[in-house]
Amino acid sequence: MSMRKLGDHFLDDVHNHRINRNNFSIYIGGDPTHMGNEGTEPGVEYNMADRFELNLDILSSLDKARPILVNMSSCGGEWEEGMKMFSAILSCPNPITVLATKHARSMTSLIPLAADRFLIRPPATYMFHRGTYAIESLDEEVETEDVERRKAGEMMLRIYVARLKAQGKFSAMSEGRIKEVLKEGMRNKINVHLTADEAVSWGFCDDVFLGYNLEEKEDFRATKVNVDRRYKMMEVLRKPIKVDIKIS
């Protein structure tokens, strides 16, 4: 029985498992095993989230210091699964760069904010909104789930605010004022779309990706963990959220 060498490159790894161990890259996109409607993109769901954390662990076990590139091409998706991916990035010892290649919207506008560097490649756009919710259960359970929905909405805003307070054209504002700017945009437009350059100007993205440097192909990756960013985002996740709703 032959044994695979540690650095061997296998096409099934890339196409089926979305990991390239040779260049320490992970690909986020529609799950290859998705059995939904033909031609529809499943977005962020449990298969993607589980595979993503597994792939992070695989690369980290090979080298805990080597920078990881996450190529992201997903339309958004489920809150819980996306937040699992968000926290997986925060807890990974490797420096992580996320490159948005199609768009960063809804849940996939949040996930990259945990990364040590977040790049966006035109014509990809950045979009944030309040999200879409569907609750079907017993009446009492619906009331409880609505509390959790409101908590998720507040968590989302806190993550956005943390990033915009750290960098971008709104950074001089108070956190409360930044939050109002975001809420006003969502009230007026529902889905707030930003071009790649606008996303950088606002502070969501760190830079616009214009192409590989042919002599140094890895120079766009974060080379060290952004400790301040990760600490702030973990602080946001751990801060209690109180929702004042009376459940009868």
N, C-alpha and C positions, 0 to 999 in steps of 0.2 A: 504494500500500500504506500503510495507516494504521499509525502507531506507538503503542504503548501508553505512556501517561504513567507516570512513575515511581511516583506515588502512587495510581494507579487501583486500584479494588477489583474483583476477579474471583472469582465464586463457585466457579469450577473450582479456583482456588488453594486455597481453604478446604476444599472437599469432597474434592478429589482429591490435593492436594499437602500439605494440612494446615498451611497458612501463611496468615496475614492480614498483609499488608504495611502496611495502613493503621494498625493499632493495635499492630504488632510483637508478634503472638501466634503461637505454634506449638501444634499439637494432637497429643498422643501418644495413639494408640488403635489398634484393629485396622486393619490395612492394607486399603485399599479394594480392592486387587487379590487379596486372599487367596482361594485356591481350595480351602481345606480343607473339612472337614465343615460343612454348613449349620448355622448357629446357634452354632458354636463360635468363641471368641475366640482368635486366633493368639498374642496376647501379643507380647513383645519378640522380634523376629527381624531378619534382615539387611535386609529392606526398610524396616522402621521405623528402624533404626539409620542406614542410609545416608541416608534422607530427612531424618531429624532433623539430621544434621550439615550436609547441603546447605542446609536451611532456616536454620540458625544462620549459615552463611556468607553467605547471601543478605541477611539482615537486618543482619548486621555490616557488609557492604559498603555498605549504604545509610547507616548511621549507627553508628559504633563506640561511641558513648556512650549511646545511647538504651536504656532498660531493656526487656528482653524478658520476656514472660510465657509460660510453658509450662504449658498445661492438660493434666494427665496423667490418663488414664482407661484403664489397662491392668492386666491380671491378673498381670503378671510375665512371665518367659520366659527366654531364653537368656543364659548368663553372658557369653560373649565379646561378643555384640552389645550387651548392657546396659553392659558396661564401656567399650565404645567410646563410648556416649552419655555415660557418666560423665566420661570424659576430654575429650570434646568440650566439655562445659560448662566444665570447668576451664580449657581453653585459649581460650575465647571472650572477647574483650575487653569485651563488654557485660555490665552487671549482669543477672543472670538470677534470676527467681523461678519456682519450680515450685508449682503449685496442684494437689493431689490431689483429684479430684472424685468418684471411685468407691471406690477403695481404693489403698493403697500397700502392696504385699505382694510377698514374694520379691524378684525382681530390681528391681521398681519401688519397693521400700523402700530400695534402695541408690542408684539413680540420683539422686533428689532431694537426697541428702546432699552432692552436689558443688555445688549451687546456692547463690547468695548469700543467698537466703531461701526457706524451704520452708514452705508453708501447707497445711493440710488442712481440707476442708469436710465437716462432719457431714452424713449419717451415715457418711462414709467412715472406714475403719479402717486401722490400720497393722499389718502382720504380718511377722515375721521367722522364718526356720527354716533348717535346714542345706541345704535344697535337694534336688532330685531328680536322680539321675544314672543314665545308661544307657550302658554300654560294650559294644560288640560288635566284636571284632577278633581278631587272632592273640594267643595266650597271652602272648607277650613284650610285645606292644603294650599289652595290658590292664594289665600291671604298670606300664608307663611312664605310661599315662594315669591310673592311680590316683594316682601321684605328683602329676600336674598337678591332679587333683581335690582332693587334700589341700592343695595350695598355694592353690587358689581358695578353699577353706573358711577358710584362715588369713587370706587377704586380706579376705574378707568380714568376719570378726571384727574385724580391725584397723580397717576403715572404721567399723563400728559403735562400737567403743571410742573412736576419735578424736572422734566426735561427742559421745558421752556424757561424755567427759572434759572437753569444752569447755563443756558446759551441761547443765542438768537436775539431777534429784535425786541422781544418782550421781556428780556431778562432783568431789566431795571424796574419792572413793575412788581407790585406785591403779589404774593401767591393768590390772594383773593381776587385781585383785578385780572390776573391771567385766566383764572377760572371763569370769570364773567365773560371775557373775550371769547373763550371757547364755547361757552353755553350760548352766547348771542349768535355766534356763527352757525351753530347747529339749529337754533330756532329759526334763523332766517333762510338757511339753505338746506336744512335736513342733512344732506351729505356735503361736507366741505371738502372740495377737491383742491389740491395744490400741485403745481408743476414741480419737477425735480428741484429747480433752482429756488422756488418759493418754499419748498419743504426745508431746504438748507437755511434760507433767510429767516424763517420762523424759528428754527432751532431743533426741529424734529430729527433731521438727518445731519450727519457730520460733514458730508461732502457729496458732490456730484461725481459719479464715476464716468470718466471719459475714455477709458480703454486701458489695456495693459501696456506697461512700459516694457518694450521688447527686450531690453537688456536685463532688467530686474523685475521679473514677473510677479514677485511676491511683495513688492514694496508698498502696496496699498493695504496690506493686512495690518491690523493692530499687532504690535510686537510685545506688548505687555498688558496686563490686566488693568483696566481703569477702576482702581480701587474706590475712588470717591463716588463714581457713578453707581457701581454695584452696591456700595454701602447705602447710598441714598435710596435706591430702588428697593432694597430689602427692608429698609426702614419704612417705606411706603406700604409694603405688603403686610408688615407686622402692626402697623398703627390701627387701633380699634376703630370701627365705623359704627356709629350709633344712628339708627333710623327711628325717628319718632312717629310711629304709626300705631294707633290703637286697634288691636284685633279683638273684635267682639265674639 
